[in-house]
């Protein structure tokens, strides 16, 4: 199975900050990488698909990059509604493994 | 609008089975896969497997092989996830989600989640 490792596991930031979250795959997954945002008690919400494509309806302050084994999710100017947990997920292998999550706190 | 509506919360004893349903509306059911993901309290997301509503083909995470069965009933646009031989550690919220395999795995709509509690 492909292992997905996110870093950091948590971070503290302020409104207006630029935030970057990293996801590393244990083997090449090309660009088969999704990013989700999850708020407490809610289902995950797709932000980015295929590593760098912004899902419809998602604010343009979110962006994704990378391919192969290294990926990043960036939030250009953190907004109050962005405080949440973020997960990467590979969709390359037969088992679509998630990263362990990154909690973005105030 | 696209909706996935899951069945209600369940309480089961260890060793029992649970079957969670996921009713789809607002799109052509057979054109998208359904995946199942679970999340224990305070923990991360765990991918369990998928079912192809058109063919009935399935794929399961190794961890759940032999214990999970994913099926669908196309006439009522509903997917099912059955987990057997329940253990305390299976207590979690179980989610279904729509996936477009052809796009590389766009998973854009999710059910509201079903809490399964395993308790003696």
Interface residues (C-beta under 8 A of the other chain):
Chain A: X1 X31 X32 X34 X36 X38 X43 X44 X45 X46 X49 X50 X55 X87 X89 X91 X94 X95 X96 X97 X98 X99 X100 X101
Chain B: X35 X37 X44 X45 X46 X47 X59 X61 X62 X95 X97 X103 X104 X105 X106 X107 X108 X110 X111 X112 X113
